[in-house]
Amino acid sequence: MTLWVEKTHDEAGAEFIAAKIEHLTRSGEQGGVQLWREVDRRFRELGARTAQS
């Protein structure tokens, strides 16, 4: 899912993920929030790896 976000949203990926987390939080969907927080962690990790290259 993280790679899909990067491919589809590129630099706007972090904003997309944040919007997903906010929406799911408001909806009370804690499982979804946890999932997207993990996607966020991996997205940031992926960005850090790319910056180091």
MDTraj code that builds the backbone (N, CA, C; nanometers):
import mdtraj as md
import numpy as np

residues = "MET THR LEU TRP VAL GLU LYS THR HIS ASP GLU ALA GLY ALA GLU PHE ILE ALA ALA LYS ILE GLU HIS LEU THR ARG SER GLY GLU GLN GLY GLY VAL GLN LEU TRP ARG GLU VAL ASP ARG ARG PHE ARG GLU LEU GLY ALA ARG THR ALA GLN SER".split()
xyz = np.array([
    [0.0825, -0.1183, 0.0000],
    [0.0000, 0.0000, 0.0000],
    [0.0876, 0.1256, 0.0000],
    [0.1982, 0.1192, 0.0725],
    [0.2896, 0.2337, 0.0787],
    [0.3440, 0.2676, -0.0593],
    [0.3834, 0.1666, -0.1339],
    [0.4364, 0.1909, -0.2678],
    [0.3288, 0.2470, -0.3601],
    [0.2042, 0.2024, -0.3416],
    [0.0941, 0.2571, -0.4204],
    [0.0784, 0.4068, -0.3924],
    [0.0856, 0.4449, -0.2638],
    [0.0737, 0.5870, -0.2271],
    [0.1861, 0.6660, -0.2929],
    [0.3066, 0.6135, -0.2864],
    [0.4200, 0.6850, -0.3468],
    [0.4010, 0.6989, -0.4978],
    [0.3614, 0.5911, -0.5634],
    [0.3446, 0.5933, -0.7084],
    [0.2298, 0.6847, -0.7513],
    [0.1213, 0.6790, -0.6777],
    [0.0008, 0.7529, -0.7150],
    [0.0061, 0.9001, -0.6743],
    [0.0619, 0.9278, -0.5546],
    [0.0553, 1.0636, -0.4996],
    [0.1906, 1.1335, -0.4896],
    [0.2985, 1.0593, -0.5098],
    [0.4337, 1.1143, -0.5098],
    [0.4563, 1.2046, -0.3878],
    [0.4921, 1.3283, -0.4094],
    [0.5242, 1.4189, -0.2984],
    [0.4033, 1.4534, -0.2116],
    [0.2839, 1.4392, -0.2652],
    [0.1622, 1.4685, -0.1894],
    [0.1166, 1.3469, -0.1079],
    [0.1966, 1.2417, -0.1068],
    [0.1609, 1.1197, -0.0356],
    [0.1389, 1.1404, 0.1134],
    [0.2252, 1.2180, 0.1758],
    [0.2116, 1.2426, 0.3199],
    [0.0788, 1.3116, 0.3510],
    [0.0409, 1.4059, 0.2664],
    [-0.0867, 1.4761, 0.2853],
    [-0.2046, 1.3804, 0.2653],
    [-0.1947, 1.2935, 0.1659],
    [-0.2995, 1.1949, 0.1404],
    [-0.3168, 1.1031, 0.2607],
    [-0.2047, 1.0546, 0.3129],
    [-0.2086, 0.9650, 0.4289],
    [-0.2678, 1.0364, 0.5501],
    [-0.2256, 1.1592, 0.5734],
    [-0.2784, 1.2358, 0.6869],
    [-0.4297, 1.2533, 0.6756],
    [-0.4781, 1.2786, 0.5552],
    [-0.6227, 1.2940, 0.5344],
    [-0.6957, 1.1632, 0.5630],
    [-0.6365, 1.0513, 0.5203],
    [-0.6969, 0.9208, 0.5485],
    [-0.7059, 0.8972, 0.6990],
    [-0.5963, 0.9247, 0.7693],
    [-0.5941, 0.9038, 0.9144],
    [-0.6977, 0.9926, 0.9822],
    [-0.7065, 1.1178, 0.9403],
    [-0.8039, 1.2104, 0.9997],
    [-0.9467, 1.1619, 0.9762],
    [-0.9764, 1.1196, 0.8546],
    [-1.1110, 1.0711, 0.8219],
    [-1.1460, 0.9477, 0.9052],
    [-1.0530, 0.8537, 0.9127],
    [-1.0799, 0.7305, 0.9873],
    [-1.0924, 0.7574, 1.1375],
    [-1.0145, 0.8523, 1.1876],
    [-1.0237, 0.8900, 1.3287],
    [-1.1626, 0.9454, 1.3591],
    [-1.2089, 1.0346, 1.2725],
    [-1.3425, 1.0931, 1.2912],
    [-1.4527, 0.9877, 1.2823],
    [-1.4287, 0.8863, 1.2008],
    [-1.5272, 0.7789, 1.1830],
    [-1.5208, 0.6747, 1.2935],
    [-1.4178, 0.6831, 1.3766],
    [-1.4030, 0.5876, 1.4854],
    [-1.3509, 0.4517, 1.4414],
    [-1.2891, 0.4457, 1.3260],
    [-1.2378, 0.3197, 1.2732],
    [-1.0917, 0.3013, 1.3147],
    [-1.0738, 0.2520, 1.4351],
    [-0.9392, 0.2415, 1.4918],
    [-0.8491, 0.1449, 1.4152],
    [-0.9047, 0.0389, 1.3612],
    [-0.8247, -0.0539, 1.2813],
    [-0.7675, 0.0144, 1.1580],
    [-0.8495, 0.0949, 1.0940],
    [-0.8046, 0.1705, 0.9771],
    [-0.7000, 0.2742, 1.0131],
    [-0.7188, 0.3381, 1.1277],
    [-0.6212, 0.4362, 1.1748],
    [-0.4856, 0.3688, 1.1956],
    [-0.4868, 0.2537, 1.2604],
    [-0.3622, 0.1809, 1.2836],
    [-0.2964, 0.1427, 1.1518],
    [-0.3746, 0.0954, 1.0576],
    [-0.3218, 0.0571, 0.9269],
    [-0.2538, 0.1751, 0.8587],
    [-0.3213, 0.2891, 0.8538],
    [-0.2669, 0.4050, 0.7839],
    [-0.1517, 0.4690, 0.8599],
    [-0.1478, 0.4542, 0.9903],
    [-0.0295, 0.5020, 1.0646],
    [0.0928, 0.4181, 1.0282],
    [0.0708, 0.2894, 1.0077],
    [0.1800, 0.2030, 0.9636],
    [0.2225, 0.2397, 0.8208],
    [0.1271, 0.2678, 0.7350],
    [0.1592, 0.3128, 0.5994],
    [0.2400, 0.4426, 0.6071],
    [0.1995, 0.5331, 0.6950],
    [0.2709, 0.6598, 0.7127],
    [0.4146, 0.6352, 0.7568],
    [0.4331, 0.5461, 0.8517],
    [0.5690, 0.5155, 0.8998],
    [0.6551, 0.4628, 0.7852],
    [0.5991, 0.3723, 0.7092],
    [0.6738, 0.3130, 0.5981],
    [0.6984, 0.4144, 0.4864],
    [0.6022, 0.5019, 0.4632],
    [0.6172, 0.6048, 0.3604],
    [0.7328, 0.6982, 0.3974],
    [0.7387, 0.7368, 0.5232],
    [0.8477, 0.8239, 0.5684],
    [0.9818, 0.7521, 0.5607],
    [0.9815, 0.6252, 0.5959],
    [1.1039, 0.5449, 0.5864],
    [1.1496, 0.5342, 0.4409],
    [1.0563, 0.5132, 0.3517],
    [1.0873, 0.5044, 0.2107],
    [1.1453, 0.6368, 0.1605],
    [1.0884, 0.7472, 0.2040],
    [1.1390, 0.8786, 0.1664],
    [1.2795, 0.9025, 0.2172],
    [1.3079, 0.8545, 0.3387],
    [1.4414, 0.8710, 0.3959],
    [1.5432, 0.7897, 0.3162],
    [1.5047, 0.6714, 0.2749],
    [1.5951, 0.5867, 0.1941],
    [1.6225, 0.6519, 0.0593],
    [1.5198, 0.7080, -0.0011],
    [1.5348, 0.7718, -0.1307],
    [1.6265, 0.8932, -0.1194],
    [1.6130, 0.9683, -0.0113],
    [1.6958, 1.0881, 0.0099],
    [1.8423, 1.0522, 0.0291],
    [1.8694, 0.9353, 0.0858],
    [2.0064, 0.8925, 0.1110],
    [2.0760, 0.8452, -0.0162],
    [1.9989, 0.8053, -0.1151],
    [2.0573, 0.7502, -0.2390],
    [2.1228, 0.8540, -0.3237],
])
top = md.Topology()
chain = top.add_chain()
for i, resn in enumerate(residues, 1):
    res = top.add_residue(resn, chain, resSeq=i)
    for name in ("N", "CA", "C"):
        top.add_atom(name, md.element.get_by_symbol(name[0]), res)
traj = md.Trajectory(xyz[None], top)
